Amino acid sequence: NHATKARQVLQVCERNLQDATQLNYDFRNPFVVCGATFTPIYRGQKEVSCPYCIARFVPDIAGKLCS
């Protein structure tokens, strides 16, 4: 049963609380996530947008195709 398995996985996760991946962001500062690097782009920082899908990127990605 999928529901039972999901509950078991959730119980294991709740017992082993840890952040396996350190995230580099300030939760008090509003931001969007770069669609390529997955890093935060904080309000006021330079960014570029894909003209097709409007995804936002860090300026280093400018000129590259959105994937």
Distance bins in CASP14 RR format, pairs under 12 A and 6 or more apart:
PFRMAT RR
TARGET T0000
AUTHOR 0000-0000-0000
RMODE 2
METHOD distances of the structure
MODEL  1
1 7 0 0 0 0 1 0 0 0 0 0 0
1 8 0 0 0 0 0 1 0 0 0 0 0
2 8 0 0 0 0 0 1 0 0 0 0 0
2 9 0 0 0 0 0 1 0 0 0 0 0
3 9 0 0 0 0 0 1 0 0 0 0 0
3 10 0 0 0 0 0 1 0 0 0 0 0
4 10 0 0 0 0 0 1 0 0 0 0 0
4 11 0 0 0 0 0 1 0 0 0 0 0
5 11 0 0 0 0 0 1 0 0 0 0 0
5 12 0 0 0 0 0 1 0 0 0 0 0
6 12 0 0 0 0 0 1 0 0 0 0 0
6 13 0 0 0 0 0 1 0 0 0 0 0
7 13 0 0 0 0 0 1 0 0 0 0 0
7 14 0 0 0 0 0 1 0 0 0 0 0
8 14 0 0 0 0 0 1 0 0 0 0 0
8 15 0 0 0 0 0 1 0 0 0 0 0
9 15 0 0 0 0 0 1 0 0 0 0 0
9 16 0 0 0 0 0 1 0 0 0 0 0
10 16 0 0 0 0 0 1 0 0 0 0 0
11 17 0 0 0 0 0 1 0 0 0 0 0
13 20 0 0 0 0 0 1 0 0 0 0 0
21 38 0 0 0 0 0 1 0 0 0 0 0
23 31 0 0 0 0 0 1 0 0 0 0 0
23 33 0 0 0 0 0 1 0 0 0 0 0
23 38 0 0 0 0 1 0 0 0 0 0 0
23 39 0 0 0 0 1 0 0 0 0 0 0
23 40 0 0 0 0 1 0 0 0 0 0 0
24 31 0 0 0 0 0 1 0 0 0 0 0
24 33 0 0 0 0 0 1 0 0 0 0 0
24 34 0 0 0 0 0 1 0 0 0 0 0
24 37 0 0 0 0 0 1 0 0 0 0 0
24 38 0 0 0 0 0 1 0 0 0 0 0
24 39 1 0 0 1 0 0 0 0 0 0 0
24 40 1 0 0 1 0 0 0 0 0 0 0
24 42 0 0 0 0 0 1 0 0 0 0 0
25 31 1 0 0 1 0 0 0 0 0 0 0
25 32 0 0 0 0 0 1 0 0 0 0 0
25 33 0 0 0 0 1 0 0 0 0 0 0
25 34 0 0 0 0 0 1 0 0 0 0 0
25 38 0 0 0 0 0 1 0 0 0 0 0
25 39 0 0 0 0 1 0 0 0 0 0 0
25 40 1 0 1 0 0 0 0 0 0 0 0
25 41 0 0 0 0 0 1 0 0 0 0 0
25 42 0 0 0 0 1 0 0 0 0 0 0
26 40 1 0 0 1 0 0 0 0 0 0 0
26 41 0 0 0 0 0 1 0 0 0 0 0
26 42 1 0 0 1 0 0 0 0 0 0 0
26 43 0 0 0 0 0 1 0 0 0 0 0
26 45 0 0 0 0 0 1 0 0 0 0 0
27 40 0 0 0 0 1 0 0 0 0 0 0
27 42 0 0 0 0 0 1 0 0 0 0 0
28 40 0 0 0 0 0 1 0 0 0 0 0
28 42 0 0 0 0 0 1 0 0 0 0 0
28 43 0 0 0 0 0 1 0 0 0 0 0
29 40 0 0 0 0 1 0 0 0 0 0 0
29 41 0 0 0 0 0 1 0 0 0 0 0
29 42 1 0 1 0 0 0 0 0 0 0 0
29 43 1 0 0 1 0 0 0 0 0 0 0
29 44 0 0 0 0 1 0 0 0 0 0 0
29 45 0 0 0 0 0 1 0 0 0 0 0
30 40 0 0 0 0 1 0 0 0 0 0 0
30 41 0 0 0 0 0 1 0 0 0 0 0
30 42 1 0 0 1 0 0 0 0 0 0 0
30 43 1 0 1 0 0 0 0 0 0 0 0
30 44 0 0 0 0 1 0 0 0 0 0 0
30 45 0 0 0 0 0 1 0 0 0 0 0
31 38 0 0 0 0 0 1 0 0 0 0 0
31 39 0 0 0 0 1 0 0 0 0 0 0
31 40 1 1 0 0 0 0 0 0 0 0 0
31 41 1 0 1 0 0 0 0 0 0 0 0
31 42 1 0 1 0 0 0 0 0 0 0 0
31 43 1 0 0 1 0 0 0 0 0 0 0
31 44 0 0 0 0 1 0 0 0 0 0 0
31 45 0 0 0 0 1 0 0 0 0 0 0
31 47 0 0 0 0 0 1 0 0 0 0 0
31 56 0 0 0 0 1 0 0 0 0 0 0
31 58 0 0 0 0 0 1 0 0 0 0 0
32 38 0 0 0 0 0 1 0 0 0 0 0
32 39 0 0 0 0 0 1 0 0 0 0 0
32 40 1 0 0 1 0 0 0 0 0 0 0
32 41 1 0 1 0 0 0 0 0 0 0 0
32 42 0 0 0 0 1 0 0 0 0 0 0
32 43 0 0 0 0 1 0 0 0 0 0 0
32 44 0 0 0 0 0 1 0 0 0 0 0
32 45 0 0 0 0 1 0 0 0 0 0 0
32 47 1 0 0 1 0 0 0 0 0 0 0
32 48 0 0 0 0 0 1 0 0 0 0 0
32 49 0 0 0 0 1 0 0 0 0 0 0
32 54 0 0 0 0 0 1 0 0 0 0 0
32 55 0 0 0 0 1 0 0 0 0 0 0
32 56 1 0 1 0 0 0 0 0 0 0 0
32 57 0 0 0 0 1 0 0 0 0 0 0
32 58 0 0 0 0 0 1 0 0 0 0 0
33 39 1 0 0 1 0 0 0 0 0 0 0
33 40 1 0 0 1 0 0 0 0 0 0 0
33 41 1 0 0 1 0 0 0 0 0 0 0
33 42 0 0 0 0 0 1 0 0 0 0 0
33 47 0 0 0 0 0 1 0 0 0 0 0
33 55 0 0 0 0 1 0 0 0 0 0 0
33 56 1 0 0 1 0 0 0 0 0 0 0
33 57 0 0 0 0 1 0 0 0 0 0 0
33 58 0 0 0 0 0 1 0 0 0 0 0
34 40 1 0 0 1 0 0 0 0 0 0 0
34 41 1 0 1 0 0 0 0 0 0 0 0
34 42 0 0 0 0 0 1 0 0 0 0 0
34 45 0 0 0 0 0 1 0 0 0 0 0
34 46 0 0 0 0 0 1 0 0 0 0 0
34 47 1 0 0 1 0 0 0 0 0 0 0
34 48 0 0 0 0 1 0 0 0 0 0 0
34 49 0 0 0 0 0 1 0 0 0 0 0
34 50 0 0 0 0 0 1 0 0 0 0 0
34 55 0 0 0 0 1 0 0 0 0 0 0
34 56 1 0 0 1 0 0 0 0 0 0 0
34 57 1 0 1 0 0 0 0 0 0 0 0
34 58 1 0 1 0 0 0 0 0 0 0 0
34 59 0 0 0 0 1 0 0 0 0 0 0
34 60 0 0 0 0 1 0 0 0 0 0 0
34 61 1 0 0 1 0 0 0 0 0 0 0
34 62 0 0 0 0 0 1 0 0 0 0 0
34 64 0 0 0 0 0 1 0 0 0 0 0
34 66 0 0 0 0 0 1 0 0 0 0 0
35 41 0 0 0 0 1 0 0 0 0 0 0
35 47 0 0 0 0 0 1 0 0 0 0 0
35 48 0 0 0 0 0 1 0 0 0 0 0
35 49 0 0 0 0 0 1 0 0 0 0 0
35 50 0 0 0 0 1 0 0 0 0 0 0
35 53 0 0 0 0 1 0 0 0 0 0 0
35 54 0 0 0 0 0 1 0 0 0 0 0
35 55 1 0 1 0 0 0 0 0 0 0 0
35 56 1 0 0 1 0 0 0 0 0 0 0
35 57 1 0 1 0 0 0 0 0 0 0 0
35 58 0 0 0 0 1 0 0 0 0 0 0
35 60 0 0 0 0 0 1 0 0 0 0 0
35 61 1 0 0 1 0 0 0 0 0 0 0
35 64 0 0 0 0 0 1 0 0 0 0 0
35 66 0 0 0 0 1 0 0 0 0 0 0
35 67 0 0 0 0 1 0 0 0 0 0 0
36 47 0 0 0 0 0 1 0 0 0 0 0
36 48 0 0 0 0 0 1 0 0 0 0 0
36 50 0 0 0 0 1 0 0 0 0 0 0
36 55 0 0 0 0 1 0 0 0 0 0 0
36 56 0 0 0 0 1 0 0 0 0 0 0
36 57 1 0 1 0 0 0 0 0 0 0 0
36 58 1 0 0 1 0 0 0 0 0 0 0
36 59 0 0 0 0 0 1 0 0 0 0 0
36 60 0 0 0 0 1 0 0 0 0 0 0
36 61 1 0 1 0 0 0 0 0 0 0 0
36 62 0 0 0 0 0 1 0 0 0 0 0
36 63 0 0 0 0 0 1 0 0 0 0 0
36 64 1 0 0 1 0 0 0 0 0 0 0
36 65 0 0 0 0 0 1 0 0 0 0 0
36 66 0 0 0 0 1 0 0 0 0 0 0
36 67 0 0 0 0 1 0 0 0 0 0 0
37 47 0 0 0 0 0 1 0 0 0 0 0
37 55 0 0 0 0 0 1 0 0 0 0 0
37 56 0 0 0 0 0 1 0 0 0 0 0
37 57 1 0 0 1 0 0 0 0 0 0 0
37 58 1 0 1 0 0 0 0 0 0 0 0
37 59 0 0 0 0 0 1 0 0 0 0 0
37 60 1 0 0 1 0 0 0 0 0 0 0
37 61 1 0 0 1 0 0 0 0 0 0 0
37 64 0 0 0 0 0 1 0 0 0 0 0
38 55 0 0 0 0 0 1 0 0 0 0 0
38 56 0 0 0 0 0 1 0 0 0 0 0
38 57 0 0 0 0 0 1 0 0 0 0 0
38 58 0 0 0 0 0 1 0 0 0 0 0
38 61 0 0 0 0 0 1 0 0 0 0 0
39 45 0 0 0 0 0 1 0 0 0 0 0
39 47 0 0 0 0 0 1 0 0 0 0 0
39 56 0 0 0 0 0 1 0 0 0 0 0
39 57 0 0 0 0 1 0 0 0 0 0 0
39 58 1 0 0 1 0 0 0 0 0 0 0
39 59 0 0 0 0 0 1 0 0 0 0 0
39 60 0 0 0 0 0 1 0 0 0 0 0
39 61 0 0 0 0 0 1 0 0 0 0 0
40 47 0 0 0 0 0 1 0 0 0 0 0
40 56 0 0 0 0 0 1 0 0 0 0 0
40 58 0 0 0 0 1 0 0 0 0 0 0
41 47 1 0 1 0 0 0 0 0 0 0 0
41 48 0 0 0 0 1 0 0 0 0 0 0
41 49 0 0 0 0 0 1 0 0 0 0 0
41 55 0 0 0 0 0 1 0 0 0 0 0
41 56 1 0 0 1 0 0 0 0 0 0 0
41 57 1 0 0 1 0 0 0 0 0 0 0
41 58 1 0 0 1 0 0 0 0 0 0 0
41 59 0 0 0 0 1 0 0 0 0 0 0
41 60 0 0 0 0 0 1 0 0 0 0 0
41 61 0 0 0 0 0 1 0 0 0 0 0
42 56 0 0 0 0 0 1 0 0 0 0 0
42 58 0 0 0 0 0 1 0 0 0 0 0
43 56 0 0 0 0 0 1 0 0 0 0 0
44 56 0 0 0 0 0 1 0 0 0 0 0
45 56 0 0 0 0 0 1 0 0 0 0 0
45 57 0 0 0 0 0 1 0 0 0 0 0
45 58 0 0 0 0 1 0 0 0 0 0 0
45 59 0 0 0 0 1 0 0 0 0 0 0
46 56 0 0 0 0 0 1 0 0 0 0 0
46 57 0 0 0 0 0 1 0 0 0 0 0
46 58 1 0 0 1 0 0 0 0 0 0 0
46 59 1 0 1 0 0 0 0 0 0 0 0
46 60 0 0 0 0 0 1 0 0 0 0 0
46 61 0 0 0 0 0 1 0 0 0 0 0
46 62 0 0 0 0 1 0 0 0 0 0 0
47 54 0 0 0 0 0 1 0 0 0 0 0
47 55 0 0 0 0 0 1 0 0 0 0 0
47 56 1 0 1 0 0 0 0 0 0 0 0
47 57 1 0 0 1 0 0 0 0 0 0 0
47 58 1 0 0 1 0 0 0 0 0 0 0
47 59 1 0 0 1 0 0 0 0 0 0 0
47 60 0 0 0 0 0 1 0 0 0 0 0
47 61 0 0 0 0 1 0 0 0 0 0 0
47 62 0 0 0 0 1 0 0 0 0 0 0
48 54 0 0 0 0 0 1 0 0 0 0 0
48 55 0 0 0 0 1 0 0 0 0 0 0
48 56 1 0 0 1 0 0 0 0 0 0 0
48 57 1 0 1 0 0 0 0 0 0 0 0
48 58 1 0 0 1 0 0 0 0 0 0 0
48 59 1 0 1 0 0 0 0 0 0 0 0
48 60 0 0 0 0 1 0 0 0 0 0 0
48 61 1 0 0 1 0 0 0 0 0 0 0
48 62 1 0 1 0 0 0 0 0 0 0 0
48 63 1 0 0 1 0 0 0 0 0 0 0
48 64 0 0 0 0 1 0 0 0 0 0 0
48 66 0 0 0 0 0 1 0 0 0 0 0
49 55 1 0 0 1 0 0 0 0 0 0 0
49 56 1 0 1 0 0 0 0 0 0 0 0
49 57 1 0 0 1 0 0 0 0 0 0 0
49 58 0 0 0 0 0 1 0 0 0 0 0
49 59 0 0 0 0 0 1 0 0 0 0 0
49 61 0 0 0 0 0 1 0 0 0 0 0
49 62 0 0 0 0 1 0 0 0 0 0 0
49 63 0 0 0 0 0 1 0 0 0 0 0
49 66 0 0 0 0 1 0 0 0 0 0 0
50 56 1 0 0 1 0 0 0 0 0 0 0
50 57 1 0 0 1 0 0 0 0 0 0 0
50 61 0 0 0 0 1 0 0 0 0 0 0
50 62 0 0 0 0 0 1 0 0 0 0 0
50 63 0 0 0 0 1 0 0 0 0 0 0
50 64 0 0 0 0 1 0 0 0 0 0 0
50 65 0 0 0 0 1 0 0 0 0 0 0
50 66 1 0 1 0 0 0 0 0 0 0 0
50 67 0 0 0 0 1 0 0 0 0 0 0
51 57 0 0 0 0 0 1 0 0 0 0 0
51 62 0 0 0 0 0 1 0 0 0 0 0
51 63 0 0 0 0 0 1 0 0 0 0 0
51 65 0 0 0 0 0 1 0 0 0 0 0
51 66 0 0 0 0 1 0 0 0 0 0 0
52 65 0 0 0 0 1 0 0 0 0 0 0
52 66 1 0 0 1 0 0 0 0 0 0 0
52 67 0 0 0 0 0 1 0 0 0 0 0
53 65 0 0 0 0 0 1 0 0 0 0 0
53 66 1 0 1 0 0 0 0 0 0 0 0
53 67 0 0 0 0 0 1 0 0 0 0 0
54 66 0 0 0 0 1 0 0 0 0 0 0
55 61 0 0 0 0 1 0 0 0 0 0 0
55 64 0 0 0 0 0 1 0 0 0 0 0
55 65 0 0 0 0 0 1 0 0 0 0 0
55 66 1 0 1 0 0 0 0 0 0 0 0
55 67 0 0 0 0 1 0 0 0 0 0 0
56 62 0 0 0 0 0 1 0 0 0 0 0
56 66 0 0 0 0 0 1 0 0 0 0 0
57 63 0 0 0 0 1 0 0 0 0 0 0
57 64 0 0 0 0 1 0 0 0 0 0 0
57 65 0 0 0 0 0 1 0 0 0 0 0
57 66 1 0 0 1 0 0 0 0 0 0 0
57 67 0 0 0 0 0 1 0 0 0 0 0
58 64 0 0 0 0 0 1 0 0 0 0 0
61 67 0 0 0 0 0 1 0 0 0 0 0
END
